[in-house]
């Protein structure tokens, strides 16, 4: 897939291979093909493949899908995904179990056992009220991450039927409307530290849901078999985590994300860096008071501080 070949064909003419050949392409080739087809080219390989396959299906369908589609920073919904959108399913069922079943079925894949990437992208649109710009904002991203956490998602963009229903039960919200109504309550719960007595030592042990949630998000967004999160997804998630949870706003989140995006040589965020941002946000003020070179910060934070000082 050379640039020269792609330049000869318009985005509307560019053919997209079947799913099996798509999966064999390298990430660089997938991104080049996305760009040539006017499809957002950021994200991990599975996301790129899903976008292109959805575009291929849309083009082959005799009925054209609606052109309105969301473009969340974590991934982008294709036009074929938007064709599933519309007004919320009428609430004709009365029990929580029935509402949860209807909620799940709206987004389930063909297997009816899980919500796959296409359904997850549609859920993104619906959480944002169908507004593609709002779907890109941290206020939507944080709910996607929270739902993934409560529903024990095995990877970002996938939720099992069992996990979906257990999560709804735990949240005591069994419809999209209830999830949106209880958003503030969910986020407030992330800040409530609880204490339980250890069955071995009988000492009180603190459980910090925010730390658990933050660590889960890193594990969720890692590409399979990797020990890092890609920079674009990491910046989107960090921006949501550190601006939307009450009482957990980091004084560095805006400038830290700006720094990461300004450095082409930084392609990912590893686990040590991700977790260290928690302590860095607590210890170091916005004016960098509290930072000392003697502290054992990951080198990324030393470089960030140097960059900040140059801009002061």
matplotlib code that plots the C-alpha trace (Angstrom):
import matplotlib.pyplot as plt

x = [0.0, 2.4, 1.6, 1.9, -0.7, -3.1, -2.7, -4.1, -7.4, -9.9, -11.1, -14.4, -12.7, -10.2, -11.0, -10.8, -9.7, -11.8, -11.4, -8.8, -6.4, -6.9, -5.7, -2.5, -1.5, 1.0, -0.1, 1.7, -0.2, -3.5, -3.0, -2.0, -5.2, -7.3, -5.9, -6.5, -10.1, -10.7, -10.9, -9.1, -5.8, -5.0, -5.3, -4.2, -4.3, -7.6, -9.3, -7.9, -9.0, -12.5, -12.8, -11.8, -13.9, -17.0, -16.3, -16.1, -19.4, -21.0, -19.9, -21.1, -24.5, -27.3, -28.6, -26.3, -25.8, -26.3, -23.1, -23.3, -20.7, -18.8, -15.0, -14.0, -10.3, -10.0, -11.4, -13.7, -17.1, -17.7, -20.8, -22.0, -22.0, -24.0, -26.7, -27.5, -28.2, -31.5, -33.9, -33.5, -35.4, -38.8, -38.9, -41.7, -40.2, -40.7, -38.2, -34.5, -33.7, -35.8, -34.4, -30.8, -31.6, -33.0, -30.0, -27.6, -29.4, -29.2, -25.4, -24.7, -22.8, -24.0, -23.1, -25.4, -22.8, -20.9, -20.7, -17.9, -16.1, -19.0, -21.6, -19.2, -18.7, -22.5, -22.7, -20.2, -22.5, -25.6, -23.8, -23.0, -26.5, -25.5, -23.2, -19.9, -18.1, -19.3, -18.3, -14.7, -14.7, -13.4, -16.9, -17.9, -14.5, -14.7, -18.1, -16.8, -13.8, -16.1, -18.5, -15.6, -14.3, -17.6, -18.4, -14.9, -14.1, -11.4, -10.1, -11.2, -14.2, -15.5, -17.9, -19.3, -23.0, -22.4, -20.1, -22.5, -25.4, -23.3, -22.0, -25.5, -26.7, -23.7, -24.4, -28.2, -28.7, -30.4, -30.8, -28.9, -31.1, -30.3, -26.6, -26.6, -28.8, -26.4, -23.2, -22.3, -23.0, -20.7, -17.8, -18.2, -18.0, -14.4, -13.2, -14.6, -11.9, -13.2, -11.5, -11.8, -10.2, -7.6, -8.7, -5.0, -3.7, -7.1, -5.6, -7.7, -6.8, -7.7, -9.3, -8.9, -11.3, -9.7, -6.3, -7.9, -9.8, -6.7, -4.7, -7.5, -7.6, -3.9, -4.4, -7.5, -5.9, -2.7, -2.3, -2.4, 1.0, 2.4, 3.5, 2.5, -0.4, -0.1, 0.3, -2.9, -5.1, -3.2, -3.6, -7.3, -7.7, -5.5, -7.4, -10.7, -9.5, -7.8, -10.4, -13.7, -13.4, -14.4, -11.5, -9.0, -8.1, -4.4, -2.7, -0.5, -2.9, -3.2, 0.5, 1.5, -0.6, 0.6, 4.2, 3.6, 1.9, 4.8, 7.3, 7.3, 9.8, 7.4, 5.1, 3.7, 3.3, 4.5, 3.0, 5.6, 4.9, 1.1, 1.1, 3.7, 1.5, -0.8, 1.9, 3.4, 0.0, -0.3, 3.3, 4.1, 2.1, 1.2, 4.2, 6.5, 6.8, 7.5, 9.6, 13.2, 15.7, 16.5, 13.1, 13.2, 10.7, 10.7, 12.9, 9.8, 8.8, 12.2, 12.1, 8.5, 9.7, 12.6, 10.3, 7.9, 10.8, 11.8, 8.3, 8.1]
y = [0.0, 2.7, 6.4, 6.7, 4.1, 5.6, 9.1, 7.9, 7.0, 9.1, 8.2, 7.2, 4.8, 3.3, -0.4, -2.0, -5.6, -8.3, -8.8, -11.7, -9.8, -6.6, -8.5, -9.4, -5.8, -4.0, -1.1, 1.4, 0.1, 0.1, 3.7, 4.7, 3.0, 4.7, 8.1, 7.4, 6.5, 9.6, 7.4, 8.5, 6.6, 6.7, 3.7, 0.2, -2.5, -4.0, -0.6, 0.2, -3.1, -2.6, 0.9, -0.3, -3.4, -1.3, 1.0, -1.9, -3.3, 0.1, 0.5, -3.0, -2.4, -1.4, 1.0, 3.8, 4.5, 7.8, 10.0, 11.3, 9.4, 10.0, 10.3, 9.7, 10.3, 6.7, 5.4, 6.5, 5.2, 4.6, 5.6, 2.0, 2.2, 5.3, 3.5, 1.6, 4.9, 6.7, 7.3, 5.2, 2.0, 2.7, 1.7, -0.9, -3.3, -2.9, -5.0, -4.3, -7.7, -6.9, -3.4, -4.7, -7.4, -4.7, -2.5, -5.2, -6.4, -2.9, -3.1, -6.9, -8.4, -11.3, -13.9, -12.2, -13.1, -9.8, -6.3, -5.9, -2.9, -1.8, -1.9, -0.2, 2.6, 2.9, 3.1, 6.0, 7.8, 7.3, 8.3, 11.6, 12.1, 11.4, 14.5, 13.5, 16.4, 15.6, 12.0, 13.1, 14.9, 13.7, 13.7, 10.8, 9.0, 8.9, 7.1, 4.6, 3.8, 3.6, 1.2, -0.9, -1.0, -1.9, -4.5, -6.1, -5.5, -7.9, -5.3, -1.8, -2.0, -5.4, -6.3, -9.8, -10.2, -11.5, -8.6, -6.1, -7.3, -7.7, -4.1, -2.7, -4.5, -3.2, 0.3, -0.1, 1.4, -0.8, 1.5, 4.1, 6.8, 5.6, 5.5, 9.1, 10.2, 8.7, 9.8, 12.3, 9.6, 7.1, 9.5, 10.6, 6.9, 6.8, 9.2, 7.3, 5.3, 2.4, 0.4, -3.3, -5.5, -8.0, -11.6, -12.4, -9.5, -8.0, -4.6, -2.0, -2.0, 1.0, 0.4, 3.4, 2.9, 5.8, 4.0, 0.7, 2.5, 4.3, 1.0, -0.8, 1.8, 1.3, -2.5, -2.1, 0.1, -1.9, -3.6, -7.4, -8.7, -5.2, -3.3, 0.2, 2.3, 4.1, 7.8, 9.0, 6.6, 7.3, 11.1, 10.7, 8.5, 10.5, 13.7, 12.1, 10.5, 13.7, 16.3, 14.5, 12.8, 15.3, 16.2, 14.4, 17.1, 17.2, 20.6, 19.1, 17.2, 19.9, 20.7, 17.1, 16.1, 19.1, 18.0, 14.4, 15.5, 17.9, 15.1, 12.9, 10.6, 9.7, 7.0, 5.4, 5.5, 2.6, 1.4, 3.1, 6.4, 6.0, 5.1, 7.7, 10.5, 9.9, 10.8, 13.5, 15.2, 15.1, 16.2, 18.7, 22.0, 23.7, 26.0, 22.9, 23.6, 20.2, 18.9, 18.0, 16.2, 13.9, 12.2, 9.0, 10.0, 8.3, 10.2, 11.3, 13.5, 15.1, 15.9, 17.3, 19.6, 20.8, 21.5, 23.4, 25.5, 26.5, 27.8, 29.8]
z = [0.0, -1.2, -0.9, -4.7, -5.3, -2.8, -4.2, -7.5, -6.0, -4.1, -0.6, -2.0, -4.5, -2.2, -1.8, 1.6, 1.9, 3.5, 7.3, 7.1, 4.8, 6.9, 10.0, 8.3, 7.5, 9.6, 11.8, 9.5, 6.5, 8.3, 9.3, 5.8, 4.5, 7.1, 6.1, 2.4, 3.2, 5.4, 8.5, 11.7, 11.8, 15.5, 17.9, 18.3, 15.5, 16.5, 16.4, 13.0, 11.6, 13.1, 11.5, 8.1, 8.2, 9.2, 6.3, 3.9, 5.2, 4.8, 1.2, 0.3, 1.9, -0.5, 2.2, 3.1, 6.8, 8.4, 8.0, 11.6, 13.6, 16.8, 16.9, 20.5, 21.2, 22.4, 19.2, 16.4, 15.5, 11.8, 9.9, 10.0, 13.8, 13.7, 11.7, 14.9, 16.7, 17.3, 20.0, 23.1, 23.2, 24.8, 28.4, 28.1, 30.6, 34.3, 36.2, 36.6, 35.0, 32.0, 31.6, 31.9, 29.2, 26.8, 27.6, 26.7, 23.6, 22.0, 21.9, 21.7, 18.8, 16.7, 19.3, 21.8, 24.5, 24.6, 23.5, 20.9, 19.6, 17.3, 20.0, 22.4, 20.0, 19.6, 23.4, 23.3, 20.9, 23.1, 26.2, 24.4, 23.3, 19.7, 19.7, 18.1, 19.6, 23.1, 22.5, 22.2, 25.6, 28.9, 30.4, 28.0, 28.3, 32.1, 31.9, 29.4, 31.7, 34.7, 33.0, 31.8, 35.4, 37.0, 34.3, 34.5, 30.9, 29.7, 27.2, 26.1, 23.8, 24.9, 27.7, 28.4, 29.0, 32.5, 33.3, 31.9, 34.0, 37.2, 36.7, 36.3, 39.4, 41.4, 40.1, 40.7, 37.2, 34.6, 31.6, 29.7, 31.2, 34.8, 34.0, 32.8, 35.7, 38.3, 36.7, 39.5, 42.1, 40.4, 40.2, 43.8, 44.9, 43.5, 46.2, 49.2, 50.9, 53.0, 55.8, 56.4, 59.0, 57.6, 58.3, 59.0, 61.1, 62.2, 61.3, 59.5, 55.8, 53.6, 50.1, 47.8, 44.8, 42.9, 42.9, 42.0, 39.1, 37.9, 37.9, 36.1, 33.4, 32.6, 32.4, 30.3, 27.7, 27.2, 23.8, 24.3, 25.5, 26.0, 29.2, 28.0, 26.8, 23.5, 23.9, 22.2, 24.3, 27.4, 27.1, 26.5, 29.6, 31.9, 30.9, 31.8, 35.1, 36.3, 35.4, 35.9, 39.3, 42.1, 44.4, 42.2, 39.7, 39.0, 38.7, 36.0, 33.7, 31.1, 30.9, 31.2, 28.3, 26.3, 27.0, 25.9, 22.7, 21.9, 22.0, 18.9, 20.4, 23.2, 21.9, 25.0, 28.8, 30.9, 34.2, 36.4, 34.8, 34.9, 38.6, 39.5, 38.2, 41.2, 43.7, 41.5, 41.4, 45.2, 46.0, 43.4, 43.1, 39.8, 40.2, 40.7, 44.5, 46.1, 43.3, 44.0, 41.8, 44.7, 44.5, 42.5, 39.8, 36.5, 34.1, 32.2, 35.1, 35.4, 31.7, 32.1, 34.9, 32.8, 30.0, 32.3, 33.7, 30.2, 29.5, 32.8]

ax = plt.figure().add_subplot(projection="3d")
ax.plot(x, y, z, "-o")
ax.set_aspect("equal")
plt.show()
